[in-house]
Every structure is written in structure tokens, then in C-alpha cells.
């Protein structure tokens, strides 16, 4: 989410909810699906709060919200009241919430490292699960989830919204058509800019024990796309990673561990004044006394133990190999990908943010051997992630909706999205190639 004010957040969410009021005939009388949310940070309150009710309110009823921070719960309750016009019961005890509100589905948007706790417990209590990516953060927790799913038979949906954007679907159509022959390898390079990239090092994501590193939290999105495009599973990973810009590599260190009160604020290019954002002040700073979490942490804190510069070679079970990189302090945000095929190459360049361009840019280029080149323009969809968010919500909350491109991601898709990241972490730690089979 961009650095918006509380007023803007409420105003925008309220307008979207109001715009969704005109429903298809009969939609209001259908039985609504009962959902409950655990984790009321910005992701929970954005896509899975007022935005969910705006898009799917005629199908969905939010029956409860849970968080371990009671102060943040109060902010969440006010947001839902003002932006969505609903009163949602709040709980700090997850089991109590499930018992009293009887949800059919639990939406998990907590810190990544405890996703497994709520996924497993929700299934044990008879609920299906919708979880943000990554599904979990290490092999042991993954095995716990897979065993619980097999034991309970409950459904897990992992919200990989990138699968649902129009241009990525077109890429899948081209690759599946056989027009370019067989895929032999691909190059995939992701660039986080000095705004979005730095944000990970301000927050809990800077700690491997919280987010599994960007190999897991961020790259699982990318690995899932490749698994989906190729209809294949990773089998081995050789990786390399360094901390070159943030953490102990940085030139400054805040005495307060936050940007607030830092003596380097006038010279540090990463200084961010959270006090200018009323909503973040309420949602995070106003709740610090309960859990000690700082949303505006110094990006150069010594406890940063993840990497900001990463490369890997990944082999798949269909004999395709991928060269992958992720860098977290680039001058622009986006990625480049190229599929090398026996009859040509498919390239896609996506820049979400560039200092010199005001609108997102996409360029999809199909190049056949011996000279033919075609530039393909795919309009962006409406809403977040190029229209992917809206399509994802439609798919999740419309039973029986056709899924011809297999975009819905289950627990096995969630597993094979995080496994390359787990393998990359182990590869760096142990300085060797890692087989995915070792982790299962």
C-alpha cells in the first residue's frame, strides 16, 4: 500500500464499498459465506477488509477479527465501521473467535512465521483457509501444514494474485500454444526500488525468523508464477546471497532504532517520517506499547539478518532451468523475464514504478527465430496487481466458477512456491546445491 493517510484510506475504501452497492438481481438474497480474519495489519485491513466487502460483500460476511494486539484491533474495528459500515466482533483468542462466530473460512494475514499456527488450527476446528503468501517460512512448518491438511481434508487457498493479471495469463496462453516450441530455460530478474525494497528492512521482514527472508516472503510470488507458467515443479537450487546495502552494511545507525528521533534524519536518504501518516500513526505507532513493533524501523539496524542481493539457478522436473535474481535497492520497481524456446523467445518487461514515468508500463514481445518480432499490448485490469486482485476474489468466493487456466492455488501450489526459497536459504548457509527432496 502507498503511504496514504488515514483519512484517504477511509475515504477511498468507503467510496469503493459504495460503488459496489449495485448488485445483480438476487445477489443480496443468496446465503453469504462466513469469514473471519486473523492478522489486522495493513494487508489484512486493505485487501481483506473494506476492499473484500466492496467486491464480494453480496457473497461474504465478516463475522470476526483476531489479533494479538488489542490496540490494533480497536483501530481495525473502527476502520471496518467507517469504511465498510459494519460492526465486526474482535478477539485476541483465536479459538474463542472460531467457537463464537462459526466462520466457514479463516483468512490468515499475520506475520509469516505464524501462518502455520492459524492454518493448522483453523483446519482442526473445521474451517477452510485462505492464506496470504508465503504459506509458511520453513520446511518443518510446511510439513506440519501438509500433514494437517491430509488429516482434516480441509481446503487451503493461497492468494497468489499475480496469476490473475491479464498479461500473465496471455503469456501462459502463448507458452502453451507451442508457437515457440519447447521451453528450454528462462531468465527472471526482479527489482525492488528504494521505496518498496527499503520497506522490508524497516519492518519485521528484516528478520529471517519472521519472514524466512525475501527468498520466501517476496520470491515465493515469483516462484509460483514460474511453476504455473511451466506446469512444473522445482527439483534443485543453487543460490548466492549478500547484505550489501541495508543492515550492518549501512553508513548510519539510528540511536532510537527508528526514524523517529534519529540524529541522521537530514543526511540519511532512507529517512521516512511516519508521523506524517495519520493512519500509520494509529495502526502502528499507537499500538507499539503492546507488542513493541516499530513500523518505521531504521533500515540499518544491526539485527537485519536477511539478504538484499540474491541470485539462484533453479532446475525443474521438465528439464527447464531458470536464472533468477532479486535486488532490493534499485532505482525502479518491476521485473524482466524471458523464456528461451526452441523456436524463439518470449519477453516481458513490467515496471510498476519508475521516477521518469507516471504510469505502469508493460511490454510483451514475441520473437521467433529467423526474424519475426511482435509486440503484444495487454490492457491492465481494474484494481490492484493489474486487475489480479479482483479476479482472485471473484474466483475464491464464486463456487463453481470456471478456472480454465488453473489460476487458483491450493496447498501444494503454496508448498512448491516456498520450497525453492527454503532451498536457496539452505544453499547459501551450507554453500552447496540443494535438492528439493531434502526438504520434504
Secondary structure by P-SEA (a helix, b strand, c coil): cccccaaaaaaaaaaaaaaaccccccccccbbbbbbbccccccccccccaaaaaaccccccccbbbbccaaaaaaaaaaaaaaccbbbbbbccaaaaaaaccccbbbbbccccaaaaaaaaaaaabbbbbbcccccccaaaaaaaaaaaaaccbbbbbcccccccaaaaaaaaaaaccccccccbbbbbbbbccaaaaaaaaccccccccccccccccaaaaaaaaaaaacccccccccccccccccccccccccccccccccccccccccccccccaaaaaaccccccccccccccccccccccccccccccccccccbbbbbbbbcccccccbbbbbbccccbbbbbbbcccccccbbbbbbbbbcccbbbbbbbbbbccccccaaaaaaaaaaccccccccccccccaaaaaaaaaaaaaaaaaaaacbbbbccccc
